[in-house]
Amino acid sequence: MINKRLLVKNLLAHNDENSFYDKKRFIDIGHKEGKAKFLKHVCALANSNPNNNSFIVIGVEDEDNTILGVDFFDDSKIQNLVNAYLDNPPRISYENIPFPHLPLGKVVGLVTVRSNGKVCALRKNIWKYYGGMVFFREGSISLPKAFGIELKDMNAEAVARIEQHAKNNIELTLDGVIDFLNERHKDLTSHYKVFKEQFVVCWAGVKKKVKEETYYSRVDIELINEQVKLFYSEFDEITISYDEDSFSIIEYVQLGLSDQQIYYPLEKVVISFSENGTYTILSDLIFEPPRYDKKILYHIYNANLSLLKKIEAGIILTRNEKKDLSFLSDTFLICYVNGFEEAKEVMEAAKPILKKYDLPTYQSLKESLRIIRKMSYS
């Protein structure tokens, strides 16, 4: 079983960027250019490594390998994005790897790419790349190739050696459990569960009981063996259930106009463990968004646009406007799911403005954009 934190350390310590490994300060698949560049690198890594894994490490300074981290990226639908834009798409996973020195909520992103053994190509146009383009890695650069296309396996030995050095052991697992329960989350209700005598899942959060249901907020869930953060949120609430074979999470999102807030089920994630030392993660978007009268939403949407313009112009908000601002991200999300598709672009443009003006509203806006991303990839 591979300890993903050790894998990242081995990649950073022993390798410059090459044909099976790339590193990025961040990725931005919320915009067309960022999405296109990400797909280009995935395509190139798959074609350059037809018989072994390739990796993209995210949250690392390019010049000196300083680990700076990125926000927790909850994107179980990233395979859908790759499938939509690439022919012969590789299998791809995005995992959030915690490092002890990083601030709360910051992780290192690890993208693992596994080719299906066939030539991978862009299926359709995106940004400045045309459908049918094929990319390969040449050193540390992903470049298009139009002739002499042949898949060659040149890195199997190197990748196998790196993965072998990242194998887990009992000491690392025990240290991980003790650190999670007694150090990082000593102020929260925390638990652990062992599955199939091999896998250890730890979770922590603020626990509350409503009727017969137990909910957790400020939730952190990790698969300790592989040092993978499975879930993290400072806002949304979840329910947790498990049996001898699986661990299940249902995430809820609180939505509503003004003070009329209701919890809606957003996504169900089931991690199933097998006797042969493997596991699978299946997610199902179960979100049924609330519907509202379009006339009411037009009024609220325009009021939100007015708020943003005032903030951008440096105009002091009234008490009522400050209260409306606290609901801005929720109401933009409600507008989006009720047919106001331009709301997404407005929210993206508002991020730098709100980051400077009001950090809680900015964090809430990011959560709403995360939900939109999940819906888009589903």
Secondary structure, 3 states (H helix, E strand, C coil): CECHHHHHHHHHHHCCCECCEEEECCCCCCCHHHHHHHHHHHHHHHHHCCCCEEEEEECECCCCCCECCEECCCCCCHHHHHHHHEECCCEEEEEEECCCCCCCCEEEEEEEEECCCCCCEECCCECCECCCCCEEEECCEEEECCCCCCCCCCCHHHHHHHHHHCECCHHHHHHHHHHHHHHHCCCCEEEEEEECCCEEEEEEEEEEEECCEEEEEEEEEEEHHHCEEEEEECCCEEEEEECCCEEEEEEEEEECCCCCCEEEEEEEEEEEECCCCCEEEEEEECCCCCCCCHHHHHHHHHHHHHHHHHHHHCCCCCHHHHHHHHCHHHHHHHHHHCCCCCHHHHHHHHHHHHHHHCHHHHHHHHHHHHHHHHHHHC
